[in-house]
Amino acid sequence: MAITEHTGSTPAAIAAHIASALRAAIAARGRASLAVSGGKSPIPMFEALREQDLDWSRVTVVLVDERVVPRDHQASNTGLVARHLLQGAAAAARFVHFFGELPAQFNAEVLDALVQDATRRIADLPWPLDVAVLGMGEDAHTASLFPGAPGYARAIATDDPLAWVVPDTAPHARLSFTLHALLQARELLLSISGDTKLSVYRRAAEKADPALPVSLILHQTRTPVSVWIG
Ligand SMILES: O=C1O[C@H](COP(=O)(O)O)[C@@H](O)[C@H](O)[C@H]1O
């Protein structure tokens, strides 16, 4: 397990680290891909990242997970990224959205079709992702890998890049990068804030346990993970 912990981290420090990795990707390959988490925690980091000196026109941004809601819905992670990250110079980045028009009703068949459509939409992303920035919920979910939820077992087992998950503990069906896809990234960052999340993270760091999805990110040997504890 290649984990580097940064304690006392700040949104500015995380943003500087991400920008440096994106600059290196652009220097090496001419373009860069960045996958970010939604939720509430990343807002200060987004606002620091958008100020970084970077050729944003060479950066493609995607979410690690999205709630199945229209982009103008208050729970939309896409809306969050548009408001807080893709502003100023960062508006030159290309954003790849998982969805087009959303149907009014959802069932497993509809969600399967959304996954297929989103898989086509992400097909030309610079791959592997250069940087994937993960958050974590107090139940140890990361991206939308919610422990025990319908879709979860598949999302941590399949080699497909995307899967649907319907959390029973949080609102909205989700599309999420799968565990396999996240572990393809060149670099994973995990941002942890607050004492409750810190103790969940410490528990997950002890051993791999599918009941604590973030532990599956921590206990692997393929991809370096840096953990930013603020
Ligand atoms: O639902 C989600 O939750 C996690 C954690 O969110 P936070 O509000 O506690 O920061 C987030 O990482 C994920 O992307 C999001 O869709």
The ligand as an SDF file (V2000), in Angstrom:
LIG
                    3D

 16 16  0  0  0  0  0  0  0  0999 V2000
  -22.3740   12.0060   -2.1280 O   0  0  0  0  0  0  0  0  0  0  0  0
  -21.1970   12.2740   -2.1260 C   0  0  0  0  0  0  0  0  0  0  0  0
  -20.5170   12.2440   -0.9590 O   0  0  0  0  0  0  0  0  0  0  0  0
  -19.0920   12.2210   -0.8720 C   0  0  0  0  0  0  0  0  0  0  0  0
  -18.7280   12.9760    0.4050 C   0  0  0  0  0  0  0  0  0  0  0  0
  -19.3750   14.2400    0.3510 O   0  0  0  0  0  0  0  0  0  0  0  0
  -19.1820   15.3810    1.4560 P   0  0  0  0  0  0  0  0  0  0  0  0
  -20.3690   16.2950    1.2730 O   0  0  0  0  0  0  0  0  0  0  0  0
  -19.1730   14.7030    2.7980 O   0  0  0  0  0  0  0  0  0  0  0  0
  -17.8930   16.0340    1.1450 O   0  0  0  0  0  0  0  0  0  0  0  0
  -18.4470   12.8190   -2.1040 C   0  0  0  0  0  0  0  0  0  0  0  0
  -17.0550   12.5510   -2.0810 O   0  0  0  0  0  0  0  0  0  0  0  0
  -19.1070   12.2770   -3.3660 C   0  0  0  0  0  0  0  0  0  0  0  0
  -18.4550   12.7620   -4.5450 O   0  0  0  0  0  0  0  0  0  0  0  0
  -20.5340   12.7520   -3.3470 C   0  0  0  0  0  0  0  0  0  0  0  0
  -21.2600   12.4820   -4.5200 O   0  0  0  0  0  0  0  0  0  0  0  0
  1  2  2  0
  2  3  1  0
  2 15  1  0
  3  4  1  0
  4  5  1  0
  4 11  1  0
  5  6  1  0
  6  7  1  0
  7  8  2  0
  7  9  1  0
  7 10  1  0
 11 12  1  0
 11 13  1  0
 13 14  1  0
 13 15  1  0
 15 16  1  0
M  END
$$$$
